[in-house]
Amino acid sequence: MGGFVISGARVFDGERSLGVVDVQVHGDTIAAVGGPLTRDVAVIDGNGATLLPGLIDAHVHASEESLRQALAFGVTTELDLLSMPRVMQPLRRLAAESRDLADVRSASVGLTPAGGHPHQLRHEEGDPPWPTATTPEEVGAFVDDRIAEGADYLKVLVEDGQVLGGSVPVLDKSLLVAMVRAGHARGKLVLAHALTLAAAVQVAAAGADALTHLFIDAPHTAEVIDGIAQAGVFVIPTLSTLASITGQGAGTALACRPQVRSRIPARWLENLSANWATQPSGNFEFALATLAALYQARVDVVAGTDAAHLGAPGTAHGASLHDELRLLTLA
């Protein structure tokens, strides 16, 4: 009759635990949760395991390798937040046709000034010249080009480089505002990179839809939390990356787990074990306190890691999302 049954696993349906029940699958569809077993189907032994819906990492920079590695850890979708179309367009086609890769969505190229973040981190990536906009009048064409490349949403970067121990050109506020307006006029969410309190305030005031990190340079204030909440901004904290920036060693501990070591290559274990360590350790407490305040203010929080390529230390695709969920419980 076809299909299969996962038997003996604890089942979490995304909202509540159902205990140990059998799950029947026909083709690509879950046909039944619980109930009598269908006869003449393969049975997968789930004893000692937990079955739950596929996970989504809401902040990555994806590749074919990352999508394969993510799926090995139950992450069935990665949301790419900046990529080159020459890489992402064929990757999306491959992912749509493959059963051993996670699904992927993408922002394509983010708006940043010439030489701005993350150019300083991508010297080994072989990027072609990046498109940008230098006046508000040019932003509409920039957005149209990203949509033509297949962007599902848009990315804008407000970053001076100081949190990562350097200095880069900063996007002018007028371009941030123009990006939000142009994206919204075309029905696209605009997600904004900001690692400092001042940048987060600017992003919320401009009407962006999301912060793709928590700020980590300073404690929050009630006014800042209220501004984010009133603006309806959702937040992807990326505590995994913030832990690396503040030298917490969270990735090092994760890399020691046998469930992780058996599933990712040695070069990624080395990357996961490293740290940026460009900010004081105590700044991580700023992020946790900010997250707790955002939760109390009923701001939507979405799990994402900022897992990228080798050389972006402290994370690994797939594995880091599990640790991100743990880190979120610390706030």
Secondary structure, 3 states (H helix, E strand, C coil): CCCEEEECCEEECCCCEEEECCEEEECCEEEEECCCCCCCCEEEECCCCEECCCEEEEEECCCHHHHHHHHHCCEEEEEECCCCHHHHHHHHHHHHHCCCCCEEEECCCCECCCCCCCHHHCCCCCCCCCCCCCCHHHHHHHHHHHHHCCCCCEEEECCCCHHHCCCCCCCCHHHHHHHHHHHHHCCCCEEEECCCHHHHHHHHHHCCCEECCCCCCCCCCHHHHHHHHHHCCEECCCHHHHHHHCCCCHHHHHHCCHHHHCCCCHHHHHHHHCCCCCCCCCHHHHHHHHHHHHHHCCCCECCCCCECCCCCCCCCCCHHHHHHHHHHCCC
